[in-house]
Amino acid sequence: MEYIIIISLFFAHLINKSLCVFCDREKKNLYNTFFIYIITVVLSVLIYLKFGISVECVQYMVLIPFLIIISIVDYYTIYVYDITIVSGIIVQGIIFLVFCNIVQFDYINHIFGLVIGFIIPYIIAKLTKGLGYGDVGLYSLCCFALGNNYGFYVIVLSFILAFLFFIILYITKIFKDIDIKKQIPFTPFISLATILIMFTEYNIFNFYYSLLYKFI
C-alpha cells in the first residue's frame, strides 16, 4: 500500500507539472494543487483495493492522471491537446503489450474498445456538432483502457451525467441569477463516467434504472 501511495503522489506531481505547461493560470492555484493530490491518491488506493496487483490496476492507475489533466485543462481553456490523448493511448498500448507476454490478456477486446470509442463519438460529433474532436479522442482513450465490454456504457453514462448536470444547473438558475451561457466542457463528464464504470461496472446503470422506476 505504501508503494501505491508513493506512486500516486508521483503521478500527482506530474499532473501539476503538466498543468503548468498546458494551463498557465493553474500555476499559483493552491486549491487545485491540493485537489489533484487528494483525488489522485484516493483513486489510486481505491483501484488497488478493488483490483489488487493486476493488469487492470496498472492500466487504471496510469489512466487517472490523463483523465485529470485533460479534464482540468479543458475546463479552463475549452481545449483538449492532442499530445495528451495520443500519449495516453500509447502508454495504455505499451501496458497491454508488456502484460500480454506475461499473463493471459485479451488485448483484442481493448482494440475493439478503441474502435467503438472513436467511431460512435465521431459520428455523433459529425451529425450533431455537440462533441468536439478532443471529446472523441478522450472517448477513444477511455474505451481503449476499459475495453469493448464497457466502452459503449461509458459513452451512454457520460451523456446521462451531462444531462443531470444541466438539469441541476437550470434549476439553480431558476432560484439564483446565474449565467449558464458559458460553454461547458464535456471531458469532465467523460472522465467521471469512466471512473464510475471502472469501479461499478454495470451496477451504476442498475442503480440509475431503479431510480427512474421509482419516479416514473
Backbone as CSV, one residue per row, in Angstrom:
resi,resn,N_x,N_y,N_z,CA_x,CA_y,CA_z,C_x,C_y,C_z
1,MET,0.825,-1.211,0.000,0.000,0.000,0.000,0.861,1.265,0.000
2,GLU,1.982,1.235,0.740,2.860,2.405,0.790,3.386,2.755,-0.598
3,TYR,3.713,1.711,-1.378,4.229,1.956,-2.721,3.159,2.575,-3.618
4,ILE,1.918,2.160,-3.435,0.816,2.720,-4.221,0.668,4.205,-3.935
5,ILE,0.752,4.576,-2.669,0.631,5.987,-2.285,1.791,6.800,-2.860
6,ILE,3.002,6.237,-2.781,4.175,6.940,-3.323,4.029,7.142,-4.832
7,ILE,3.594,6.091,-5.522,3.406,6.193,-6.976,2.337,7.222,-7.315
8,SER,1.238,7.216,-6.556,0.157,8.167,-6.824,0.594,9.601,-6.552
9,LEU,1.427,9.806,-5.534,1.963,11.148,-5.269,2.867,11.600,-6.414
10,PHE,3.622,10.666,-6.955,4.462,10.982,-8.114,3.599,11.366,-9.318
11,PHE,2.509,10.621,-9.528,1.580,10.951,-10.614,0.977,12.337,-10.410
12,ALA,0.604,12.650,-9.168,0.019,13.961,-8.870,1.018,15.078,-9.157
13,HIS,2.283,14.820,-8.842,3.331,15.803,-9.134,3.456,16.021,-10.640
14,LEU,3.400,14.936,-11.402,3.470,15.050,-12.860,2.269,15.809,-13.415
15,ILE,1.098,15.587,-12.819,-0.105,16.298,-13.256,0.071,17.793,-13.072
16,ASN,0.558,18.190,-11.893,0.764,19.615,-11.623,1.795,20.227,-12.562
17,LYS,2.854,19.488,-12.848,3.860,19.981,-13.790,3.265,20.137,-15.189
18,SER,2.425,19.181,-15.573,1.802,19.237,-16.896,0.854,20.416,-17.010
19,LEU,0.127,20.706,-15.929,-0.804,21.832,-15.944,-0.068,23.156,-16.102
20,CYS,1.142,23.222,-15.572,1.947,24.438,-15.735,2.300,24.662,-17.203
21,VAL,2.379,23.567,-17.962,2.700,23.673,-19.384,1.457,24.016,-20.202
22,PHE,0.352,23.314,-19.916,-0.851,23.461,-20.734,-1.762,24.594,-20.284
23,CYS,-1.660,24.965,-19.011,-2.622,25.930,-18.481,-1.927,26.808,-17.453
24,ASP,-1.419,27.965,-17.865,-0.608,28.825,-17.005,-1.338,29.296,-15.758
25,ARG,-2.629,29.521,-15.857,-3.359,30.079,-14.728,-3.449,29.107,-13.558
26,GLU,-3.094,27.823,-13.812,-3.126,26.838,-12.744,-1.882,26.887,-11.849
27,LYS,-0.838,27.611,-12.265,0.434,27.573,-11.543,0.300,27.965,-10.076
28,LYS,-0.439,29.010,-9.797,-0.499,29.541,-8.444,-1.804,29.192,-7.733
29,ASN,-2.566,28.272,-8.301,-3.833,27.901,-7.702,-3.616,26.747,-6.726
30,LEU,-3.450,27.075,-5.462,-3.150,26.069,-4.447,-4.319,25.128,-4.226
31,TYR,-5.549,25.645,-4.410,-6.730,24.803,-4.225,-6.709,23.630,-5.194
32,ASN,-6.419,23.911,-6.460,-6.387,22.848,-7.454,-5.231,21.887,-7.213
33,THR,-4.105,22.420,-6.742,-2.969,21.556,-6.423,-3.337,20.567,-5.327
34,PHE,-3.979,21.055,-4.276,-4.414,20.190,-3.173,-5.425,19.166,-3.668
35,PHE,-6.378,19.619,-4.472,-7.402,18.722,-5.015,-6.770,17.617,-5.849
36,ILE,-5.793,17.962,-6.664,-5.150,16.982,-7.531,-4.449,15.902,-6.715
37,TYR,-3.717,16.301,-5.684,-3.025,15.322,-4.845,-4.017,14.395,-4.146
38,ILE,-5.076,14.969,-3.589,-6.060,14.175,-2.854,-6.767,13.191,-3.777
39,ILE,-7.292,13.689,-4.898,-8.078,12.829,-5.785,-7.212,11.752,-6.423
40,THR,-5.961,12.067,-6.731,-5.068,11.074,-7.339,-4.741,9.960,-6.358
41,VAL,-4.414,10.321,-5.131,-4.083,9.318,-4.110,-5.302,8.464,-3.781
42,VAL,-6.446,9.103,-3.567,-7.663,8.371,-3.197,-8.065,7.387,-4.293
43,LEU,-8.097,7.841,-5.531,-8.485,6.959,-6.631,-7.486,5.822,-6.822
44,SER,-6.206,6.114,-6.680,-5.178,5.076,-6.838,-5.309,4.001,-5.768
45,VAL,-5.544,4.423,-4.535,-5.716,3.463,-3.437,-6.971,2.621,-3.657
46,LEU,-8.065,3.256,-4.070,-9.309,2.520,-4.325,-9.138,1.520,-5.466
47,ILE,-8.401,1.908,-6.482,-8.129,0.994,-7.597,-7.340,-0.216,-7.109
48,TYR,-6.335,0.027,-6.283,-5.525,-1.072,-5.744,-6.372,-1.995,-4.871
49,LEU,-7.235,-1.409,-4.042,-8.078,-2.214,-3.154,-9.071,-3.059,-3.943
50,LYS,-9.547,-2.549,-5.062,-10.537,-3.284,-5.860,-9.892,-4.345,-6.747
51,PHE,-8.786,-4.016,-7.390,-8.221,-4.913,-8.396,-6.963,-5.645,-7.939
52,GLY,-6.360,-5.210,-6.814,-5.139,-5.843,-6.365,-4.006,-5.626,-7.357
53,ILE,-3.009,-6.493,-7.295,-1.896,-6.406,-8.248,-2.314,-7.132,-9.520
54,SER,-2.710,-6.378,-10.520,-3.239,-6.959,-11.751,-3.013,-6.006,-12.919
55,VAL,-3.363,-6.470,-14.108,-3.256,-5.622,-15.295,-4.178,-4.420,-15.160
56,GLU,-5.406,-4.678,-14.671,-6.380,-3.592,-14.516,-5.878,-2.528,-13.561
57,CYS,-5.240,-2.945,-12.483,-4.716,-1.991,-11.502,-3.696,-1.061,-12.154
58,VAL,-2.790,-1.629,-12.925,-1.745,-0.824,-13.572,-2.349,0.126,-14.599
59,GLN,-3.185,-0.397,-15.485,-3.714,0.442,-16.564,-4.633,1.538,-16.038
60,TYR,-5.418,1.255,-14.995,-6.326,2.266,-14.456,-5.580,3.332,-13.658
61,MET,-4.563,2.908,-12.910,-3.767,3.890,-12.169,-3.048,4.845,-13.119
62,VAL,-2.593,4.315,-14.243,-1.909,5.152,-15.228,-2.910,6.027,-15.980
63,LEU,-4.142,5.545,-16.125,-5.168,6.309,-16.841,-5.615,7.545,-16.062
64,ILE,-5.677,7.435,-14.737,-6.194,8.523,-13.893,-5.493,9.864,-14.145
65,PRO,-4.151,9.930,-14.180,-3.505,11.231,-14.436,-3.931,11.872,-15.750
66,PHE,-4.125,11.063,-16.780,-4.565,11.612,-18.069,-5.974,12.181,-17.970
67,LEU,-6.850,11.486,-17.249,-8.219,11.980,-17.079,-8.232,13.321,-16.355
68,ILE,-7.414,13.426,-15.314,-7.376,14.661,-14.524,-6.799,15.815,-15.345
69,ILE,-5.681,15.574,-16.003,-5.044,16.628,-16.808,-5.989,17.127,-17.901
70,ILE,-6.544,16.199,-18.661,-7.407,16.570,-19.783,-8.638,17.323,-19.304
71,SER,-9.247,16.866,-18.215,-10.473,17.497,-17.715,-10.217,18.901,-17.192
72,ILE,-9.148,19.081,-16.424,-8.864,20.400,-15.850,-8.466,21.397,-16.937
73,VAL,-7.612,20.968,-17.852,-7.199,21.865,-18.937,-8.400,22.250,-19.796
74,ASP,-9.253,21.290,-20.085,-10.449,21.575,-20.884,-11.397,22.516,-20.141
75,TYR,-11.469,22.365,-18.834,-12.344,23.231,-18.032,-11.921,24.693,-18.142
76,TYR,-10.621,24.938,-18.108,-10.122,26.316,-18.117,-9.909,26.874,-19.527
77,THR,-9.641,26.007,-20.482,-9.286,26.503,-21.818,-10.272,26.105,-22.909
78,ILE,-11.186,25.174,-22.604,-12.099,24.603,-23.603,-11.287,24.033,-24.770
79,TYR,-10.203,23.357,-24.420,-9.338,22.785,-25.454,-8.726,21.484,-24.939
80,VAL,-8.657,20.504,-25.815,-8.016,19.228,-25.485,-6.800,19.070,-26.387
81,TYR,-5.634,18.963,-25.783,-4.397,18.850,-26.555,-4.220,17.424,-27.086
82,ASP,-3.884,17.327,-28.359,-3.714,16.016,-28.992,-2.632,15.193,-28.301
83,ILE,-1.587,15.856,-27.818,-0.469,15.146,-27.200,-0.909,14.369,-25.966
84,THR,-1.898,14.906,-25.229,-2.367,14.203,-24.031,-3.147,12.951,-24.410
85,ILE,-3.938,13.042,-25.475,-4.713,11.886,-25.927,-3.795,10.815,-26.512
86,VAL,-2.940,11.221,-27.427,-2.040,10.275,-28.097,-1.100,9.618,-27.090
87,SER,-0.573,10.404,-26.152,0.325,9.851,-25.129,-0.402,8.814,-24.283
88,GLY,-1.643,9.115,-23.912,-2.424,8.175,-23.111,-2.655,6.868,-23.835
89,ILE,-3.003,6.937,-25.111,-3.241,5.725,-25.897,-1.947,4.925,-26.059
90,ILE,-0.837,5.614,-26.299,0.454,4.929,-26.441,0.842,4.227,-25.143
91,VAL,0.686,4.915,-24.022,1.035,4.324,-22.724,0.173,3.094,-22.441
92,GLN,-1.134,3.203,-22.692,-2.011,2.047,-22.496,-1.600,0.900,-23.417
93,GLY,-1.246,1.230,-24.656,-0.808,0.204,-25.591,0.451,-0.508,-25.124
94,ILE,1.384,0.250,-24.562,2.619,-0.344,-24.035,2.304,-1.292,-22.880
95,ILE,1.390,-0.867,-22.002,0.986,-1.728,-20.875,0.409,-3.038,-21.395
96,PHE,-0.458,-2.956,-22.406,-1.058,-4.162,-22.966,-0.006,-5.067,-23.595
97,LEU,0.940,-4.484,-24.324,1.988,-5.273,-24.971,2.863,-5.985,-23.946
98,VAL,3.165,-5.298,-22.855,4.002,-5.889,-21.806,3.285,-7.049,-21.129
99,PHE,2.021,-6.831,-20.758,1.316,-7.839,-19.974,0.804,-9.001,-20.815
100,CYS,0.588,-8.786,-22.113,0.098,-9.898,-22.934,1.163,-10.971,-23.089
101,ASN,2.420,-10.621,-22.832,3.508,-11.598,-22.880,3.779,-12.236,-21.520
102,ILE,3.137,-11.713,-20.473,3.365,-12.223,-19.121,2.178,-13.047,-18.634
103,VAL,0.973,-12.517,-18.809,-0.242,-13.203,-18.373,-1.200,-13.306,-19.552
104,GLN,-2.218,-14.157,-19.384,-3.243,-14.276,-20.417,-4.075,-12.996,-20.435
105,PHE,-4.050,-12.320,-21.558,-4.661,-10.993,-21.621,-5.360,-10.806,-22.962
106,ASP,-6.641,-10.442,-22.924,-7.451,-10.286,-24.132,-7.284,-8.872,-24.688
107,TYR,-6.201,-8.650,-25.407,-5.938,-7.310,-25.941,-6.869,-6.958,-27.105
108,ILE,-7.419,-7.988,-27.788,-8.353,-7.738,-28.890,-9.578,-6.988,-28.378
109,ASN,-10.015,-7.338,-27.185,-11.160,-6.679,-26.559,-10.920,-5.178,-26.428
110,HIS,-9.699,-4.801,-26.096,-9.367,-3.385,-25.919,-9.205,-2.673,-27.264
111,ILE,-8.745,-3.394,-28.265,-8.658,-2.795,-29.600,-10.056,-2.479,-30.124
112,PHE,-10.992,-3.416,-29.915,-12.379,-3.151,-30.294,-12.949,-1.985,-29.490
113,GLY,-12.540,-1.886,-28.224,-12.966,-0.758,-27.400,-12.491,0.559,-27.980
114,LEU,-11.249,0.579,-28.458,-10.702,1.782,-29.095,-11.501,2.156,-30.339
115,VAL,-11.862,1.151,-31.124,-12.641,1.397,-32.347,-14.016,1.962,-32.008
116,ILE,-14.688,1.344,-31.029,-16.008,1.827,-30.609,-15.907,3.236,-30.046
117,GLY,-14.877,3.459,-29.224,-14.699,4.765,-28.597,-14.389,5.869,-29.574
118,PHE,-13.949,5.497,-30.761,-13.695,6.512,-31.790,-14.883,6.681,-32.734
119,ILE,-15.410,5.570,-33.240,-16.428,5.642,-34.298,-17.735,6.263,-33.812
120,ILE,-18.280,5.766,-32.696,-19.579,6.270,-32.225,-19.518,7.759,-31.882
121,PRO,-18.560,8.215,-31.052,-18.485,9.659,-30.777,-18.190,10.489,-32.029
122,TYR,-17.404,9.931,-32.956,-17.095,10.673,-34.184,-18.363,10.902,-35.002
123,ILE,-19.199,9.881,-35.094,-20.469,10.024,-35.812,-21.356,11.057,-35.125
124,ILE,-21.409,10.994,-33.782,-22.201,11.970,-33.024,-21.675,13.383,-33.261
125,ALA,-20.354,13.526,-33.251,-19.740,14.844,-33.465,-20.059,15.382,-34.854
126,LYS,-20.038,14.503,-35.846,-20.310,14.923,-37.221,-21.776,15.292,-37.425
127,LEU,-22.670,14.507,-36.838,-24.097,14.707,-37.076,-24.685,15.842,-36.252
128,THR,-24.232,15.979,-35.008,-24.870,16.938,-34.097,-24.022,18.160,-33.790
129,LYS,-22.726,18.086,-34.038,-21.794,19.157,-33.660,-21.791,19.392,-32.148
130,GLY,-22.324,18.405,-31.411,-22.394,18.555,-29.958,-21.129,18.113,-29.247
131,LEU,-20.239,17.439,-29.969,-18.966,16.996,-29.406,-17.824,17.593,-30.214
132,GLY,-16.728,17.877,-29.521,-15.520,18.315,-30.203,-14.636,17.118,-30.491
133,TYR,-13.641,17.304,-31.328,-12.747,16.196,-31.653,-11.869,15.815,-30.461
134,GLY,-11.678,16.747,-29.527,-10.983,16.404,-28.294,-11.787,15.429,-27.456
135,ASP,-13.118,15.609,-27.444,-14.001,14.671,-26.747,-13.931,13.290,-27.393
136,VAL,-13.909,13.265,-28.716,-13.792,11.994,-29.442,-12.487,11.292,-29.069
137,GLY,-11.414,12.064,-28.968,-10.127,11.492,-28.590,-10.139,10.906,-27.194
138,LEU,-10.770,11.619,-26.254,-10.826,11.116,-24.877,-11.692,9.868,-24.795
139,TYR,-12.798,9.843,-25.527,-13.604,8.621,-25.592,-12.756,7.450,-26.087
140,SER,-11.955,7.689,-27.102,-11.106,6.629,-27.655,-10.143,6.097,-26.603
141,LEU,-9.517,7.012,-25.868,-8.575,6.620,-24.821,-9.270,5.816,-23.732
142,CYS,-10.401,6.309,-23.247,-11.104,5.653,-22.136,-11.647,4.288,-22.544
143,CYS,-12.235,4.207,-23.733,-12.778,2.934,-24.201,-11.662,1.938,-24.501
144,PHE,-10.513,2.436,-24.922,-9.347,1.577,-25.135,-8.896,0.965,-23.816
145,ALA,-8.882,1.769,-22.769,-8.452,1.286,-21.455,-9.463,0.318,-20.847
146,LEU,-10.752,0.618,-20.986,-11.788,-0.205,-20.362,-12.126,-1.449,-21.177
147,GLY,-11.981,-1.357,-22.481,-12.289,-2.497,-23.325,-13.664,-2.428,-23.953
148,ASN,-13.896,-3.340,-24.857,-15.134,-3.382,-25.625,-16.368,-3.557,-24.744
149,ASN,-16.246,-4.323,-23.657,-17.395,-4.630,-22.809,-17.998,-3.398,-22.151
150,TYR,-17.156,-2.404,-21.874,-17.637,-1.227,-21.148,-17.599,0.058,-21.971
151,GLY,-17.041,0.003,-23.168,-16.891,1.211,-23.974,-18.201,1.918,-24.251
152,PHE,-19.201,1.159,-24.705,-20.496,1.759,-25.023,-21.137,2.371,-23.784
153,TYR,-20.956,1.720,-22.637,-21.563,2.217,-21.399,-20.939,3.537,-20.956
154,VAL,-19.655,3.712,-21.221,-19.003,4.992,-20.905,-19.642,6.118,-21.703
155,ILE,-19.889,5.869,-22.970,-20.500,6.887,-23.831,-21.889,7.253,-23.329
156,VAL,-22.706,6.239,-23.046,-24.073,6.485,-22.569,-24.062,7.204,-21.228
157,LEU,-23.237,6.726,-20.295,-23.211,7.308,-18.954,-22.734,8.751,-18.972
158,SER,-21.793,9.073,-19.831,-21.298,10.455,-19.891,-22.408,11.419,-20.300
159,PHE,-23.263,10.995,-21.222,-24.385,11.844,-21.636,-25.440,11.941,-20.536
160,ILE,-25.639,10.857,-19.806,-26.575,10.895,-18.677,-26.083,11.870,-17.614
161,LEU,-24.798,11.809,-17.295,-24.220,12.716,-16.297,-24.326,14.169,-16.748
162,ALA,-24.049,14.420,-18.025,-24.158,15.784,-18.555,-25.598,16.273,-18.487
163,PHE,-26.535,15.394,-18.807,-27.959,15.746,-18.757,-28.380,16.099,-17.330
164,LEU,-27.971,15.276,-16.365,-28.305,15.547,-14.964,-27.674,16.854,-14.494
165,PHE,-26.451,17.112,-14.935,-25.768,18.351,-14.554,-26.525,19.571,-15.064
166,PHE,-26.965,19.520,-16.307,-27.665,20.671,-16.881,-29.046,20.860,-16.257
167,ILE,-29.669,19.774,-15.818,-30.936,19.908,-15.092,-30.708,20.649,-13.785
168,ILE,-29.661,20.230,-13.046,-29.332,20.900,-11.783,-28.972,22.359,-12.035
169,LEU,-28.220,22.600,-13.103,-27.810,23.964,-13.439,-29.023,24.831,-13.776
170,TYR,-29.963,24.268,-14.508,-31.158,25.015,-14.890,-32.033,25.310,-13.674
171,ILE,-32.176,24.313,-12.789,-32.954,24.527,-11.567,-32.304,25.602,-10.706
172,THR,-30.970,25.566,-10.636,-30.241,26.580,-9.871,-30.471,27.968,-10.451
173,LYS,-30.537,28.047,-11.767,-30.759,29.340,-12.426,-32.135,29.909,-12.081
174,ILE,-33.104,29.021,-11.877,-34.452,29.480,-11.543,-34.456,30.231,-10.216
175,PHE,-33.682,29.719,-9.256,-33.672,30.310,-7.920,-32.567,31.348,-7.746
176,LYS,-31.535,31.254,-8.562,-30.437,32.218,-8.476,-30.137,32.757,-9.866
177,ASP,-29.777,34.004,-9.911,-29.478,34.638,-11.195,-28.037,34.338,-11.588
178,ILE,-27.853,33.230,-12.306,-26.513,32.842,-12.739,-26.488,32.754,-14.260
179,ASP,-25.317,32.911,-14.810,-25.143,32.871,-16.262,-24.777,31.461,-16.690
180,ILE,-25.649,30.845,-17.491,-25.365,29.489,-17.965,-25.037,29.486,-19.457
181,LYS,-24.721,30.666,-19.985,-24.380,30.760,-21.399,-22.927,30.380,-21.663
182,LYS,-22.124,30.307,-20.595,-20.727,29.926,-20.765,-20.638,28.495,-21.292
183,GLN,-19.718,28.275,-22.195,-19.531,26.948,-22.773,-19.042,25.976,-21.712
184,ILE,-19.727,24.847,-21.595,-19.386,23.844,-20.588,-18.550,22.747,-21.243
185,PRO,-17.355,22.470,-20.741,-16.526,21.395,-21.307,-17.153,20.036,-21.046
186,PHE,-16.995,19.130,-21.986,-17.629,17.816,-21.867,-16.684,16.756,-21.315
187,THR,-15.384,16.998,-21.392,-14.437,15.961,-20.956,-14.575,15.568,-19.481
188,PRO,-14.930,16.486,-18.557,-15.116,16.038,-17.173,-16.203,14.977,-17.032
189,PHE,-17.251,15.043,-17.849,-18.314,14.041,-17.803,-17.812,12.701,-18.340
190,ILE,-16.976,12.748,-19.363,-16.391,11.509,-19.898,-15.480,10.868,-18.852
191,SER,-14.669,11.687,-18.201,-13.745,11.179,-17.181,-14.504,10.592,-16.000
192,LEU,-15.544,11.305,-15.542,-16.334,10.812,-14.413,-17.046,9.518,-14.777
193,ALA,-17.586,9.443,-15.982,-18.250,8.217,-16.431,-17.266,7.053,-16.462
194,THR,-16.062,7.310,-16.923,-15.028,6.271,-16.977,-14.686,5.764,-15.583
195,ILE,-14.532,6.676,-14.641,-14.197,6.294,-13.266,-15.331,5.500,-12.632
196,LEU,-16.572,5.921,-12.861,-17.724,5.210,-12.300,-17.837,3.804,-12.881
197,ILE,-17.657,3.669,-14.190,-17.693,2.345,-14.817,-16.536,1.493,-14.318
198,MET,-15.402,2.116,-14.133,-14.207,1.434,-13.646,-14.473,0.736,-12.310
199,PHE,-15.187,1.426,-11.426,-15.410,0.892,-10.081,-16.706,0.092,-9.943
200,THR,-17.726,0.432,-10.715,-19.037,-0.206,-10.527,-19.420,-1.158,-11.648
201,GLU,-18.708,-1.113,-12.759,-19.033,-1.904,-13.945,-20.455,-1.558,-14.400
202,TYR,-21.368,-2.538,-14.440,-22.729,-2.257,-14.900,-23.648,-1.801,-13.769
203,ASN,-23.213,-1.922,-12.538,-24.090,-1.673,-11.394,-24.596,-0.240,-11.334
204,ILE,-23.835,0.716,-11.841,-24.266,2.108,-11.832,-25.532,2.283,-12.663
205,PHE,-25.676,1.487,-13.720,-26.885,1.569,-14.549,-28.073,0.929,-13.840
206,ASN,-27.831,-0.146,-13.108,-28.909,-0.753,-12.331,-29.458,0.226,-11.307
207,PHE,-28.553,0.981,-10.670,-28.970,1.994,-9.699,-29.756,3.099,-10.383
208,TYR,-29.300,3.528,-11.554,-29.973,4.603,-12.302,-31.373,4.172,-12.733
209,TYR,-31.490,2.949,-13.244,-32.793,2.464,-13.692,-33.750,2.276,-12.522
210,SER,-33.224,1.870,-11.371,-34.082,1.724,-10.191,-34.630,3.068,-9.736
211,LEU,-33.812,4.127,-9.847,-34.292,5.470,-9.515,-35.369,5.921,-10.497
212,LEU,-35.150,5.665,-11.777,-36.157,6.023,-12.778,-37.463,5.291,-12.520
213,TYR,-37.357,4.023,-12.134,-38.551,3.211,-11.886,-39.365,3.768,-10.718
214,LYS,-38.679,4.323,-9.723,-39.374,4.870,-8.561,-40.119,6.157,-8.893
215,PHE,-39.538,6.964,-9.794,-40.122,8.275,-10.091,-41.080,8.250,-11.283
216,ILE,-41.053,7.184,-12.046,-41.942,7.113,-13.217,-43.174,6.259,-12.892
